């Protein structure tokens, strides 16, 4: 059973910067904690990140609800240049995520007029089974959507800046 949540915004930058900001930017600057989720402080084994099949492992210093270390596996499953990224998060290391099997993230950009870019940021969570579906609904709507709303502000700031992204997108 899937639960989907999305946030939308408009960025004032090039299509390429809007496209790359969420995946190739410094996620420690926009995944900086929300309610039960501690900030992501870095990534491990991220040499392949930025291309389909690429993985990375977000790490945290933990808090009362989340142990220190890896949070989950983050894997890119689709890239359509200057259109859409899709990635999957799975293999959750956080005990509080007992109800979720995986989630699919999407970052979609659409050019508008006057150097404006429409951005759609979406996650679809899969419950492990029907019994856990209410936990998934509560988590997605109370925790994850709030984190996404906060994150898109930081992603927009990176996209609209001239700062280089931390992951090189040569391929």
Secondary structure, 3 states (H helix, E strand, C coil): CEEEEEEEEEEECCHHHHHHHHHHCCHHHCCCCECCECCEEEEECCCCCCCCCCEEEEEECCCCCCCCEECCEEEEEEEECCCEEEEEEECCCCHHHCCEEEEEEEEEEEECCCCEEEEEEEEEEEECCHHHHHHHHHHHHHHHHHHHHHHHHHHHHHHHCCCCCCCCCCC
